[in-house]
Amino acid sequence: MADAAALVDKYLEYVRVEKRLAARTVELYALDLQKLQGFAAQAQVELLAVRNPHIRRWVAQMHSGGRSGRGIALILSGWRGFYTWLGRQGLIASNPVQDVRSPKAPKPLPKALGVDDAVQFADFQSDDDPWLEARDAAMVELLYGSGLRVSELTGLDVEASGAARGWVDMQAAEAHVLGKGSKRRSVPVGKTAMRALERWLALRGPMGTVAGGPVHATQENAARALFTGRNGTRLTAQSVWQRLKRRSLQSGISTPVHPHMLRHSFASHVLQSSGDLRAVQELLGHANITTTQVYTRLDFQHLAKAYDLAHPRARVKGSSSKS
């Protein structure tokens, strides 16, 4: 494979001198091309004779060997550049790497709290001033108790109006929200969340004011907002994230909690208890049930963990037989 080695050296000299790539980048290219030469040697094929099926086979080998999709993508990028250069030299007719893509990385499972942690977090009462504590507790109860998105939460108004994006019907114990794609849906609000909302509304003050004085909001819709800051303006998603993170640290939860984690926890816990995927889909406002099916994987993880902890056969490290 002397000719192949000479081609590789010439290409590396090209990227180092003419393209002026960093020394570390050139080093990584060299490692990728060593890997290419190794695959070609095993397949007993010259580098100039490598074809698309060879590349696809080697990608499959790397993937089955445990290399990540991102790692394979970087290797393919190096190979693709090498064969592009060979084509410009008139040494090959087509680039065998051109249409090859790395395997997609598996979509990570959404992070959800365990039931005990979720209840601990929802029940926690901070030492913040009562106004902030009442507001934050009501937000947590709606996020975890009704599975709202943070944008749906911050879009809630105190009462229904023609301009309202969403509101809570205190008589019917329902939240009416505007979800993705401007789709409206209604979700039940549990008794605990209703009590938290009643406490918050008592402290929030009548519409257009907060406890202690008038709202100094520049926008009319800020005065209608269910959840406001001290200055009377509608609470932002970023503020909700910050408040939940602070609250999770105070409550002793091992992982920082964010709004979508509470939505994931809501979905996972409802599915664990009911097994009704369609109901979870409607509660979350998913247009396609395949989006909701990710929670079945979370549910299986929960069952597998319970099995590992509880079933005597799961704890057997080895077995012996007696005749």
KOLLUM-196789 format. One record per residue (C-alpha): residue number from 1; residue in three letters; y, x negated, z. Coordinates in Angstrom, 2 decimals, m for minus. Last residue first. Layout:
% residues N
   pos   code         v         u         w
   NUM    Ala         Y         X         Z
...
% end
This chain:
% residues 323
   pos   code         v         u         w
   323    Ser    m33.20     28.47     40.25
   322    Lys    m29.85     27.75     41.74
   321    Ser    m26.72     27.49     39.68
   320    Ser    m23.56     25.58     40.37
   319    Ser    m20.04     26.47     39.50
   318    Gly    m16.73     24.70     39.30
   317    Lys    m13.10     25.39     40.12
   316    Val    m13.63     29.00     41.19
   315    Arg    m10.22     30.49     41.95
   314    Ala    m10.18     33.02     39.13
   313    Arg    m13.64     34.20     40.16
   312    Pro    m12.35     35.25     43.57
   311    His     m9.70     37.53     42.04
   310    Ala     m6.41     37.73     43.93
   309    Leu     m4.04     34.91     43.05
   308    Asp     m5.19     34.25     39.51
   307    Tyr     m5.50     37.98     38.84
   306    Ala     m1.99     38.68     40.13
   305    Lys     m0.67     35.89     37.92
   304    Ala     m2.49     37.30     34.90
   303    Leu     m1.11     40.77     35.61
   302    His      2.46     39.48     35.83
   301    Gln      2.02     37.42     32.68
   300    Phe      0.65     40.52     30.97
   299    Asp      3.79     42.44     31.97
   298    Leu      5.98     39.69     30.54
   297    Arg      4.00     39.89     27.31
   296    Thr      4.37     43.67     27.33
   295    Tyr      8.09     43.07     27.77
   294    Val      8.28     41.46     24.33
   293    Gln      7.20     44.84     22.97
   292    Thr     10.72     46.21     23.37
   291    Thr     12.05     44.46     20.27
   290    Thr      8.97     45.63     18.35
   289    Ile      9.96     49.17     19.37
   288    Asn     12.89     49.10     16.97
   287    Ala     16.31     50.66     17.61
   286    His     16.30     49.46     21.22
   285    Gly     18.44     51.62     23.51
   284    Leu     17.10     50.14     26.72
   283    Leu     16.08     53.49     28.18
   282    Glu     14.66     54.64     24.85
   281    Gln     12.51     51.52     24.43
   280    Val     11.38     51.71     28.06
   279    Ala     10.22     55.29     27.45
   278    Arg      8.34     54.22     24.34
   277    Leu      6.60     51.40     26.23
   276    Asp      5.22     53.70     28.92
   275    Gly      3.02     51.51     31.15
   274    Ser      4.70     53.27     34.07
   273    Ser      4.88     50.77     36.92
   272    Gln      4.70     47.50     35.02
   271    Leu      6.87     48.94     32.24
   270    Val      9.59     49.98     34.69
   269    His      9.44     46.53     36.30
   268    Ser      9.71     44.65     33.01
   267    Ala     12.56     46.78     31.67
   266    Phe     14.65     46.56     34.85
   265    Ser     13.97     42.83     35.19
   264    His     15.09     42.24     31.60
   263    Arg     18.30     44.18     32.29
   262    Leu     18.79     42.17     35.49
   261    Met     18.30     38.94     33.56
   260    His     20.83     40.23     31.03
   259    Pro     23.53     40.32     33.71
   258    His     23.00     36.74     34.98
   257    Val     21.14     35.54     38.07
   256    Pro     21.08     31.88     39.05
   255    Thr     17.53     30.94     40.11
   254    Ser     16.10     30.47     43.62
   253    Ile     17.64     33.67     45.01
   252    Gly     19.21     32.84     48.40
   251    Ser     21.61     35.79     48.51
   250    Gln     24.73     33.61     48.40
   249    Leu     23.56     31.74     45.31
   248    Ser     22.69     35.02     43.59
   247    Arg     26.09     36.48     44.50
   246    Arg     27.97     33.57     42.97
   245    Lys     25.99     33.85     39.75
   244    Leu     26.52     37.60     39.72
   243    Arg     30.29     37.22     40.17
   242    Gln     30.57     34.62     37.42
   241    Trp     28.57     36.66     34.91
   240    Val     30.64     39.77     35.73
   239    Ser     33.85     37.80     35.19
   238    Gln     32.60     36.59     31.82
   237    Ala     31.80     40.16     30.78
   236    Thr     35.40     41.14     31.51
   235    Leu     36.63     43.50     34.25
   234    Arg     39.21     46.00     33.07
   233    Thr     42.65     45.15     34.43
   232    Gly     43.84     46.34     37.83
   231    Asn     45.06     42.98     39.09
   230    Arg     42.26     42.89     41.64
   229    Gly     39.71     43.14     38.85
   228    Thr     38.43     46.38     37.46
   227    Phe     35.16     48.25     37.11
   226    Leu     35.32     51.94     36.21
   225    Ala     38.08     51.33     33.68
   224    Arg     40.58     54.19     33.20
   223    Ala     43.61     52.08     34.18
   222    Ala     42.46     49.36     31.77
   221    Asn     42.41     51.92     28.94
   220    Glu     46.22     52.17     28.99
   219    Gln     46.74     48.50     28.42
   218    Thr     49.37     46.46     30.25
   217    Ala     47.76     46.95     33.62
   216    His     49.81     46.71     36.82
   215    Val     47.61     49.10     38.77
   214    Pro     49.38     50.79     41.63
   213    Gly     48.87     49.91     45.29
   212    Gly     46.64     49.04     48.22
   211    Ala     43.25     50.16     46.92
   210    Val     43.51     50.32     43.18
   209    Thr     45.56     52.69     41.11
   208    Gly     45.58     54.31     37.69
   207    Met     42.59     56.50     38.40
   206    Pro     42.36     57.21     42.09
   205    Gly     41.31     54.44     44.48
   204    Arg     38.80     51.65     44.01
   203    Leu     37.72     51.97     47.62
   202    Ala     36.27     55.48     47.39
   201    Leu     35.05     54.72     43.86
   200    Trp     33.06     51.75     45.16
   199    Arg     31.33     53.66     47.94
   198    Glu     30.47     56.49     45.55
   197    Leu     29.14     53.98     43.01
   196    Ala     26.87     52.37     45.61
   195    Arg     25.56     55.80     46.63
   194    Met     24.87     56.63     42.99
   193    Ala     23.10     53.29     42.48
   192    Thr     20.81     53.99     45.41
   191    Lys     20.12     57.51     44.14
   190    Gly     19.17     56.31     40.67
   189    Val     21.31     56.57     37.53
   188    Pro     19.51     58.04     34.55
   187    Val     20.30     56.76     31.07
   186    Ser     22.29     58.36     28.26
   185    Arg     22.63     56.86     24.82
   184    Arg     25.36     56.24     22.29
   183    Lys     24.91     54.04     19.27
   182    Ser     27.92     51.97     18.22
   181    Gly     25.55     49.49     16.54
   180    Lys     24.73     48.05     19.93
   179    Gly     25.35     50.34     22.87
   178    Leu     27.99     52.89     23.87
   177    Val     27.07     54.24     27.27
   176    His     26.60     57.54     29.06
   175    Ala     25.42     56.94     32.60
   174    Glu     23.65     59.82     34.30
   173    Ala     23.58     61.18     37.85
   172    Ala     24.26     64.73     36.59
   171    Gln     27.18     65.32     38.96
   170    Met     28.41     61.72     38.95
   169    Asp     28.51     61.58     35.14
   168    Val     29.10     57.88     34.62
   167    Trp     31.26     56.85     31.66
   166    Gly     31.14     55.14     28.29
   165    Arg     33.32     54.10     25.39
   164    Ala     35.94     56.59     26.56
   163    Ala     38.74     57.40     24.12
   162    Gly     38.20     61.16     24.05
   161    Ser     37.68     61.20     27.77
   160    Ala     34.82     61.06     30.25
   159    Glu     35.51     59.71     33.72
   158    Val     35.85     56.43     35.58
   157    Asp     35.35     54.48     32.38
   156    Leu     32.41     52.28     31.44
   155    Gly     32.95     49.52     28.87
   154    Thr     32.31     46.75     31.40
   153    Leu     28.80     48.07     31.99
   152    Glu     27.99     48.60     28.31
   151    Ser     29.16     45.06     27.51
   150    Val     26.98     43.75     30.36
   149    Arg     23.96     45.52     28.91
   148    Leu     22.66     48.34     31.07
   147    Gly     19.13     48.48     32.47
   146    Ser     19.73     51.53     34.69
   145    Gly     18.79     50.27     38.17
   144    Tyr     19.21     46.55     37.47
   143    Leu     22.57     46.62     35.69
   142    Leu     23.77     49.79     37.41
   141    Glu     22.78     48.61     40.90
   140    Val     24.27     45.16     40.32
   139    Met     27.60     46.63     39.24
   138    Ala     27.73     48.93     42.26
   137    Ala     27.06     45.98     44.59
   136    Asp     29.81     43.98     42.89
   135    Arg     32.40     46.74     43.34
   134    Ala     31.51     47.44     46.97
   133    Glu     31.49     43.73     47.84
   132    Leu     34.83     43.12     46.11
   131    Trp     36.58     45.93     48.02
   130    Pro     34.80     45.13     51.30
   129    Asp     36.09     41.54     51.40
   128    Asp     33.35     39.06     50.74
   127    Asp     30.71     38.64     53.45
   126    Ser     27.95     39.50     51.01
   125    Gln     25.47     42.34     51.20
   124    Phe     22.09     41.74     49.55
   123    Asp     20.00     44.79     48.73
   122    Ala     20.15     44.26     44.95
   121    Phe     19.26     40.56     45.24
   120    Gln     16.41     41.13     47.66
   119    Val     15.13     43.98     45.47
   118    Ala     15.19     41.74     42.39
   117    Asp     13.57     38.87     44.27
   116    Asp     10.75     41.09     45.51
   115    Val     10.18     42.64     42.07
   114    Gly     10.06     39.29     40.32
   113    Leu     13.17     38.40     38.38
   112    Ala     13.10     38.41     34.60
   111    Lys     13.69     35.65     32.09
   110    Pro     13.19     36.77     28.51
   109    Leu     10.20     35.13     26.84
   108    Pro     11.04     32.26     24.55
   107    Lys     10.58     32.90     20.83
   106    Pro      7.86     30.62     19.59
   105    Ala      9.27     27.74     17.55
   104    Lys      9.04     28.41     13.85
   103    Pro      6.74     26.08     11.98
   102    Ser      8.63     23.47      9.95
   101    Arg      9.69     24.29      6.43
   100    Val      8.36     22.96      3.13
    99    Asp     10.23     23.92     m0.03
    98    Gln     11.64     20.49     m0.91
    97    Val      8.99     18.28      0.65
    96    Pro      7.09     17.51     m2.56
    95    Asn     10.35     16.51     m4.36
    94    Ser      9.84     16.73     m8.11
    93    Ala      9.49     14.40    m11.10
    92    Ile      8.99     11.15     m9.20
    91    Leu     10.09      7.53     m9.81
    90    Gly     13.35      8.32    m11.63
    89    Gln     15.39      6.47     m9.03
    88    Arg     17.14      9.73     m8.22
    87    Gly     13.72     11.27     m7.59
    86    Leu     12.81      8.48     m5.18
    85    Trp     16.05      9.15     m3.28
    84    Thr     15.17     12.84     m2.94
    83    Tyr     11.72     11.74     m1.80
    82    Phe     13.19      9.68      1.03
    81    Gly     15.65     12.40      2.05
    80    Arg     12.87     14.96      2.22
    79    Trp     10.73     12.66      4.34
    78    Gly     13.51     12.22      6.89
    77    Ser     14.26     15.95      6.98
    76    Leu     10.55     16.65      7.31
    75    Ile     10.44     14.45     10.41
    74    Leu     13.40     16.30     11.95
    73    Ala     11.81     19.68     11.22
    72    Ile      8.54     18.50     12.77
    71    Gly     10.34     17.65     16.01
    70    Arg     12.08     21.03     16.03
    69    Gly      8.79     22.85     15.46
    68    Ser      7.27     21.00     18.37
    67    Arg      4.45     18.50     18.05
    66    Gly      1.26     19.68     19.75
    65    Gly     m1.44     18.21     17.55
    64    Ser     m1.87     21.59     15.85
    63    His      1.74     21.28     14.68
    62    Met      1.30     17.71     13.44
    61    Gln     m1.86     18.65     11.55
    60    Ala     m0.20     21.73     10.04
    59    Val      2.74     19.61      8.88
    58    Trp      0.26     17.16      7.36
    57    Arg     m1.45     19.93      5.40
    56    Arg      1.90     21.25      4.16
    55    Ile      2.93     17.78      3.02
    54    His     m0.33     17.24      1.15
    53    Pro     m0.07     20.69     m0.47
    52    Asn      3.44     19.80     m1.78
    51    Arg      2.33     16.65     m3.58
    50    Val      2.08     12.97     m2.72
    49    Ala      1.46     10.83     m5.82
    48    Leu      4.46      8.54     m5.33
    47    Leu      3.36      7.87     m1.76
    46    Glu     m0.09      6.85     m2.99
    45    Val     m3.04      8.99     m1.86
    44    Gln     m6.05      7.95      0.20
    43    Ala     m5.65     10.94      2.52
    42    Gln     m5.72      8.65      5.54
    41    Ala     m3.34      6.24      3.80
    40    Ala     m0.95      9.07      2.93
    39    Phe     m0.89     10.30      6.53
    38    Gly     m0.15      6.80      7.79
    37    Gln      2.53      6.22      5.17
    36    Leu      4.26      9.44      6.22
    35    Lys      4.12      8.39      9.89
    34    Gln      5.66      5.06      8.99
    33    Leu      8.29      7.06      7.10
    32    Asp      9.21      8.99     10.23
    31    Leu      9.41      5.77     12.27
    30    Ala     11.69      4.15      9.66
    29    Tyr     13.93      7.22      9.61
    28    Leu     14.23      6.97     13.40
    27    Glu     15.29      3.32     13.13
    26    Val     17.83      4.18     10.44
    25    Thr     19.29      6.82     12.76
    24    Arg     19.47      4.31     15.63
    23    Ala     21.27      1.78     13.41
    22    Ala     23.87      4.34     12.43
    21    Leu     23.99      5.44      8.81
    20    Arg     26.20      3.55      6.41
    19    Lys     25.13      5.58      3.37
    18    Glu     25.25      2.51      1.15
    17    Val     24.16     m0.18      3.57
    16    Arg     21.81      1.46      6.10
    15    Val     20.66      4.38      3.95
    14    Tyr     19.96      2.06      1.00
    13    Glu     18.27     m0.62      3.11
    12    Leu     15.98      2.07      4.49
    11    Tyr     15.17      3.13      0.92
    10    Lys     14.36     m0.43     m0.14
     9    Asp     12.11     m0.94      2.86
     8    Val     10.27      2.31      2.11
     7    Leu      9.79      1.34     m1.51
     6    Ala      8.47     m2.09     m0.53
     5    Ala      6.04     m0.52      1.93
     4    Ala      4.79      1.79     m0.79
     3    Asp      4.31     m1.12     m3.18
     2    Ala      2.30     m2.99     m0.55
     1    Met      0.00      0.00      0.00
% end
